Amino acid sequence: MRVLIVEDDDSMAAALGAAVVSAGHQSSRVSRGSDALLVHRDFEVVLLDLGLPDLDGLEVLRKLRQVTHVPILILTARDDERSVVLGLRSGADDYLVKPVKLVELLARIEAVTRRSARPGAGKPHSITLGDLDVDLDRRVAAVGSRVLPLTATEFELLALLARHAGSVVTREQILDALWGDAFLASSRSLDVHLTGLRAKLKLPGFIINVRGIGYRVEADPA
């Protein structure tokens, strides 16, 4: 796997690169956001710092999301709620606060690449719930004729809930399925992605909160 590290701190970049290579991946580093926008096509995962010398990392993230769906993980010292929410809503697949535990970073990389991988060729595999159609092979979801502009994580969240329509999916099950570890994953990440998914669905009452447990969608919505 080819990993692009966008980081202006030399020591941090070296540590991240060493960790990526130790896991059997290829690593390349740029220190400027403008350089990341030029070379991103050559990589399968992007590790993005927010405090870059030329562009704010969130601006780089938004521009990347206009042209690519590769997994992007934010690595930053910004740990305030606003930055986390902005990062996830802007299209980041995950958000890690420095100092980053390298073992956790590698687990997060594996998790986001696993859930963003496209299924192989085969018969069309889709789920239909009322006006909602989720095409699992093409990774496209639509309500009627309206195609939903979902991020990779929002699509996986919708697909997970749709697969278990009629049953409650616990928060721990969602965190484990989408982020790889229910105990390491950030519950805030789930809340932000869930809010974004609901806003794009525009189907009030479709995703039901089951207080203290998780979420459910109806198997046969009216």
Sequence and secondary structure as in RCSB ss.txt:
>XXXX:A:sequence
MRVLIVEDDDSMAAALGAAVVSAGHQSSRVSRGSDALLVHRDFEVVLLDLGLPDLDGLEVLRKLRQVTHVPILIL
TARDDERSVVLGLRSGADDYLVKPVKLVELLARIEAVTRRSARPGAGKPHSITLGDLDVDLDRRVAAVGSRVLPL
TATEFELLALLARHAGSVVTREQILDALWGDAFLASSRSLDVHLTGLRAKLKLPGFIINVRGIGYRVEADPA
>XXXX:A:secstr
 EEEEE S HHHHHHHHHHHHHTT EEEEESSHHHHHHHGGG SEEEE SB SSSBHHHHHHHHHTT  S EEEE
ES  SHHHHHHHHHTT SEEEESS  HHHHHHHHHHHHHHHS   S S  EEEETTEEEETTTTEEEETTEE   
 HHHHHHHHHHHHTTTS EEHHHHHHHHHS TTTS HHHHHHHHHHHHHHH  TTSEEEETTTEEEE SS  
